[in-house]
């Protein structure tokens, strides 16, 4: 059976974690656009940044706040 209830504590934990990470993510994106890294239009043979690359970088951040959310 699928649980369709919204866990307010979990939703709040996710929201707080995202709010904490957004400034850093924005800065990294700006830096990549500024330097041209990850852009398919960049000079050289750099490959475009994929969702897999972003997920790998996110996982390296060790987002422990998601693990600390309460389980109903």
ZAMARGU-4260 file (C-alpha; in steps of 0.2 Angstrom, whole numbers, plus 5000, padded with zeros to 4 digits):
<rodrens>
0) 5000/5000/5000 | 5006/5017/4996 | 5007/5030/5009 | 5000/5047/5002 | 5000/5056/5018
5) 5011/5071/5020 | 5023/5070/5035 | 5025/5088/5040 | 5041/5085/5050 | 5049/5077/5035
10) 5043/5090/5023 | 5050/5103/5035 | 5067/5094/5036 | 5068/5093/5017 | 5063/5112/5015
15) 5076/5117/5028 | 5090/5106/5020 | 5086/5114/5003 | 5086/5131/5010 | 5103/5128/5018
20) 5110/5121/5002 | 5103/5133/4989 | 5116/5147/4991 | 5130/5135/4989 | 5122/5127/4974
25) 5118/5144/4966 | 5136/5149/4968 | 5143/5133/4960 | 5131/5135/4945 | 5137/5154/4943
30) 5155/5149/4944 | 5153/5135/4931 | 5144/5148/4920 | 5157/5161/4923 | 5172/5149/4920
35) 5163/5140/4906 | 5166/5123/4914 | 5153/5110/4910 | 5147/5120/4896 | 5145/5112/4879
40) 5150/5129/4871 | 5166/5130/4881 | 5182/5129/4872 | 5192/5113/4873 | 5185/5096/4875
45) 5175/5098/4891 | 5160/5087/4892 | 5143/5095/4897 | 5138/5093/4916 | 5124/5079/4917
50) 5111/5076/4931 | 5122/5061/4936 | 5137/5073/4939 | 5126/5085/4950 | 5119/5070/4960
55) 5137/5064/4963 | 5142/5081/4969 | 5127/5082/4980 | 5130/5065/4987 | 5148/5071/4991
60) 5141/5084/5002 | 5135/5071/5014 | 5117/5078/5016 | 5115/5070/5034 | 5100/5081/5037
65) 5089/5069/5027 | 5095/5055/5038 | 5089/5064/5054 | 5071/5066/5049 | 5059/5057/5060
70) 5050/5041/5054 | 5032/5040/5057
</rodrens>
